[in-house]
Amino acid sequence: MSLFKYKAQKANGEVYESSGDFNDKFALYNELKKQGEVALFVEEAENGESGGKLSSFLVIFNRVGLHDQVLFARNLGSMVAAGLPLTRALNVFLKQTKNKKLKEVISGILVEINRGQSLAQALASYPTVFSPLFVSMTKAGEQSGSLADSLKVVAKQIEQSYLLKKKIRGAMTYPAIILSVMVIIGILMLTYVVPTLTGTFKELNVDLPATTRSVIALSDFLIAHTLISFLILVALVSFSILFARTNFGKKAFDFSILRIPVIGSITKEANSARTARTLSSLLTAGVSVVEALGITSDVLQNTYYKKVLKDSAEAIQKGVSISSVFSDNEKIYPAFVAEMTSVGEETGQLAPMLLQVADYYEAEVEQRTKDLSTIIEPILMVVIGAAVGFFALSMITPMYSLVNTI
C-alpha cells in the first residue's frame, strides 16, 4: 500500500485535506465515493523508505506489454463467457501464456482470489500492470454480472490503444533511422575523411573559407577530445530525458508537440480518439461520469488533456454538461467531439456517440500517419541534401581556389 495525500469535497460542499494508505488511486476514489465525497486532488506521498525506491526502480523491469494484456482480457472473457469458473479460467491462461512476468502476476491474482478478494481487487494489487481503466471495467462487470462482456470491451479498448501507438511509432521510425544513420556517417567523415583533407590544405598553404574552418575545427575537437565529446553527448541526452520527466519539461514538450504542423493534428486526433473510446467503454460498463473522467485522465499521457479532464470532473458535479467541457477546450479537442457529444447527451446515446467519435478519429490518425510518411520523405531528402552540400562545398571550395592559383 502507498500513502496518498488528497483534497476532497463532502456532500455538503465542505472541502478538506487528508491522507491515508491505499493500494492505488482507484481504491482511494472508491472509498471517497462510498462516503458520498468527491476527490479534487490526489498525490502519492514520498515515504522515504529504501524499499519504495527499490520497487520504483524495479517497475522498469516488471512491465507486461499491451499485447499480452489484450490476450489476457480477451481469452479470460471468452472462457468466462463459456461458463468456466474464474479460478479455472485463470489457471488455463496461466498454462497458456509464455510471458514469465505475466505468469507471476496471474499466480498472485489467483492467491488473492482464493483469499476471498474479487478479480478487480486482485488486479488493483498490480497497478504497474493493470491500468485504472482495466480495474474499473472489471469491477463494473462483476457488479453487473457481465464480467465476460466487460473483459471483451477492455480487450478491444487496449487493442485499439496499442494499434494507435504502433501506427504513430511506425510513422516516426523511418525518419529516426535515416537521421541516426546520417549522424553516424557525419561523425565518421569528421574523424576519418576530414583529417586527410586538412593535412593536404596545410601542406599547400591554402586560404580556407569560414565554412571549411568550422568543419575542420569540429573534426579536430572530435579527434583530440573523443572521450569528452562522448561524455557531452551522453550528458545532453541524459539532461533531455530528465528535463522531459519534470513537470515543466513535460508541459513544454506537450505544448511543442501540439503546435508542430501535421504532428500536432495527429496528436489532437489521437488524444480525442483515446478520450472518446475510454469514456464510451467506461460509461457502457456503468461507471459514473465523474469517475469515468478521472480514469480517462489517468489513461491519457498529454498533460494538457489530463488537466482538462480532471478539472471537468469537478465542473460536472456542478451541473455542467460533458459537451460543454469539450466545446470550451476547442484548442485541443476538435469541434466535432463537442458536437457529437452534445447529440449523444440530447438523445441519451452518449456512449454509442463517443464510440463513433473514436472510430472516426482512429481512421483519421491512420490516414494522417500514412500521409506523414509521404511528407517526411522529401523533407528528409532536403535535409540530407543540405548537409551533404554543406560538407561538399566546405571541402571542395579550397580545392577550386588552389586550382585557380596555378
N, C-alpha and C positions, 0 to 999 in steps of 0.2 A: 504494500500500500504506500501511497505517496501523500505528502502533506500539501493541501491546496489552500490558498488564500482566496476569498471570494467576497463579492459585494452582491447582496440580494435585496429584493423588494417583497415585502409581505403583502397579503391580500388587502390590507387597509391602506396601502400606499407607503408605509414606513420603509425607509432604506437603511440597511445596516451592513456592517462588515464583520466577517468572522473567518475562521479557518477550521480545518478538520482533515482527518485521514480518510482517503477514498482510493478505490482501485484505479479509477481514472476520472476524467471529466464527466463522462457519461453517467457514472454512478452518482456523482455529485448532483448533476442535473435532475436525475430521477428522485433523489432524496428531497431536494427542494420542491419538486413538483408534488410529491406526496403531501408536503406541508402546505401546499397552496401558494408557494412562493416562486419567484422568477429570478434566475441568475442574471445579473447585469454585467459582472466581470469575474473571470476566473483565471487564476495564475498558479502554476505549480511552484511551491516554495523550495528553496535550496535547503536540504537537510544537513549538508556539510559532512556527511559520512563518506568514508572512502569507498564503502560498498556501493553507494549510489553512483559515485563517479565511475566505478568499475563497470556497473551494469549499463551505464550510459555509453561507455566505450564499447562494450560487447554488443550493443544494439546493432552496430555497423555490420557485425559478422553473424547476426541472428535474424535475418530477414527471409521472408517467404515471398517469392515473386508473385506478381499479379496473375500470371498464367496458372500457377499452382492453386491460387485462391479460387480462380474460376472453376477449375476442375473439382476442387473440394466442394464448393457450393452446389455446382450442377449435379455431381454424382450423388452427393448426400441428399439433395432434394429429390432426385429420381428414386433413390432407394426408399426414402420415407414415403413417397407417393405410392410405391409398390407395396407398402404395408410392412416393411421391415421395422422392427423396434430401433429406436435411435442408437442405443449402445451397439447393437449388432451392425447397423449401417456404418457406424464409426470404425468398428473393428474390421469390416470388409475393406473400407477405404485405406485403413492403416496397412493392410497387407498389399494393397494395390500400388500405393504411392512409392516412388523411388527417391523422393526428396527426404533426406535424413532429418533436416530441420523440421519439416512438416510432420514427420513421424513422431518426433519428440513432443511437438505441440499437441497432436491428436492424443497421444498417450496421456499427457497432462489433462486434456479435456475429459477423457474417459474417467480418470481418477476423480475429477471434480464432480462429474455427473453421478458417479457411484456414491459420492458423499451426500447426494441429495440436491445439488445445485441444478439449475436449469441450463440449457445449452447456451443461452445468451449470457448468463452469469459466468459460465466457464470460458466463453470466448472473450469476455471482458477482462479476464485474467491475463490476456496476451495482447495488450494494446499496440505493441510494435508489429504485430502480425495482422490483427483484425481491426479495421477502422471502426469509428463510432457508427458509420453507416451500416456496416455488416452486423454489428451488435444490435443496433436498434431495430433493423429489419427482422432479425431473428427473434427478438423479444416480441415484436408486434405479431409475428407469425405464430409464436407459441401461445400468446394470449388470445388470439382469434381462432386458433385451431387450424390454421392454414400454413403450417411451417414449411411444407413442401413447396407451395406456391411462392412464399417469401424467399426461400433459398434460390429458387429459379430466377426470381426478379433480381436478387443480389448478384447472381452469376452473370446475368445479362448486363447489369449496371457496370460491374467490374470489367467485363469483357469489352464493352464499348469504351470505357476509360482507357483500357490497355491498348486497344486499336488506335484510339485517338493519339495517344502518346507516341505509339510506334510510327504513325504516319508523319507526325511532326518531326520526330527524330530522324526518320528516313530521309526527309527533305533536306535536313541540315547536314547529313553525313557526308554527302558528296563534296560540298564546298569546304567542309572541315578537313577532309583528306587532302584535297587539292592545295589548300593553303598551308597545311602542315608539310607536305612534300616540297612546296615552294620555299618554305623557310629552311628546311634541311639542305636543299640544293644551294640556297644562298649562302649558308654557313660553310658548306664545302668549297664553294667558289672563293669565298673570302679567305679561307685558310690554305688552299692549295693552288689556285689559279692566280689570284691577285699578287701574291708574293713573287711569283716568277716574272710577271709583267713589271712589278715595282723595281726589281733588280735591273731589268732592261732600261727602264726610264732613267734610273740613276746613272747607269754607265754612259748613256748618251746625253745626259745633262739636258733633258727636255723640260721646257716650261709647262707645268701642269695646270689645267683649269681647276676651279673650285670643286666641281663635282668629283673629279678624279682624286683630288687631295682628300676629300671626305671619305671616299671609298677606301683609299689606302690607309687612312688613319684608323678607320674601323677595323680593317684587316690586321693592322699592326697591333691594335689593342687586343683583339681576339687571340692572336698568336702569343703575345707577350704575357697576357693575363687570362689564360684559358680557365683556370680554376675560379678566378674572381668573376669572370663572365658567366660561368655556370651558376655560381652562387647568387649572382644578381638576378639571373633568370628564375631560379628557384624562389628567391625572396619575393620577386614580383608576383609569381603565380600564387605563392602562399598568402601574400598580403591580399591579393584579389579575392581568394577564396574566403579568408577570414573576414574581409570587409563585406563580402556579399552575405555573410551569415549574421551580421549585425542588423539591428532594426533599421538604422539609417541606410545602410548599404543595400538591404533588401528592397526598401522603398525606392531608393534611387534606381536600382536595377529594374524593378517592376514598372516604374514611371517611364524609363527609357524604352523598354520593350513595347509598351502600349503606344508609343509615338513613332516607332520606326515604320516607314512605309511598307506596306504589304504584310510584314511580320506583325505589326500592331493590329491589323484587321484580323489576321488568323488567331491571334491571342484573344481578342474580344469574342470572336465567334466560338472558339474552343471553350472559353470560360462560360459563355452563355449556354452552350450545349450541355456542359457538365452541371451547371446550376439547374437547368430545366429538368434534366434526366434524374438527378438526385432528388430534387423536390418531388417530382412525379412518383418516383419509387416509394419514397417515404410516406407521402400522402395516400397512395394506394394501399399501403400496408396499415394505415390507420394511425400514423404518428401525427401528433398535433402540429399545427402550422408553426408555432413558435419554436418547438423542439426541432422540427424539420429544418428550419432556417439555421438554427445553431449548429446542427450536424453538418449541413451543407457548407457552412462557413469553414468547418474543420477539413472538409474534403478538398476545397479549393486551395491553391498554392499562392496565387497573387494577393498581396497584402491589401490592395485597394478593393478587391472583390470581397475579401474576408471581412473588412471593416463595414462595407455596405450591408452585408447580410447580418452581421452582429448587431449593428445599430437598428436595422429594420425589425428585429425581434422585439425590441422594446417599443418601437413605434406601433407595431401591430397590436400590442397589448392595449394601446390607447384607441384602437378602432381604425387605424389606417389600413387600407387595402394593400395587397401584395403588388397589384399592378401599379399603384402609385409609387411604390418603392422603386420599381424599375424605371418608371417614367421620370422620376426625379434624378435618376442617375444615367441619363442617356449618353453621357460621355464614355461610359464603359459598357453599358447594356444597350444594344440597338433598339430602336423604337418598336420593331416587330415583336420583341419579347414582351413589352408592356401591353401592346395591343392584343396579342393572343391571350395573355394572362387575364386581361380585362374581360375578354369574351368568355373565357373559362369561368371566371367568377360570376358573371351575369347568368350563365346557363347552368351553373352547378356542375360543370365538367372541367374543373381546373386541372386535375391530374392528367386526363387524356390530352388536353390542350398543351400542357407543358411537355408531354411526350412527343407531340407533333413538332413543337419548337426544337426539341433536342434532335430529332431526326433531321429536320431541315438544316440546322447549323452543322451537324456532323457531316452531312453531304456537302455543305459549302466548304468546310475545312478540308475535306478530301480533295475537292476540286482545286482549291486555292494552293494546297501543298503541291499538286501536280503543276499548277501554273508557276509556283515559286521555283521549281527546278528549271523550268524553261527560262525564267527571268534571270536566275543566278548564273547560268552558263555563259551568256555574253558578258555579264559583269565580270565574271572571273577571267574571261579571256582578255578583257580590257586591263584588269589589274595585273595579270601576268605579263601582258604585252608591255605595259608601262614599266614594270620592274625590270624586265629583260632589256627594254630600250634604254632605260637609265643606265644600267650597268654597261651595256654595249657602247653607248656614246661616251661614257666616262673613260672607258679603256681604249676606244678606237680614236677619239679626238686627238690625244697626244701623238699617235702614230701618223695621222694626217699632217700634223704640224711638223713632224720630223721629215716627212716626205717633201713638204713644201720648201724646207730649208736646204734640201740637197740640190 
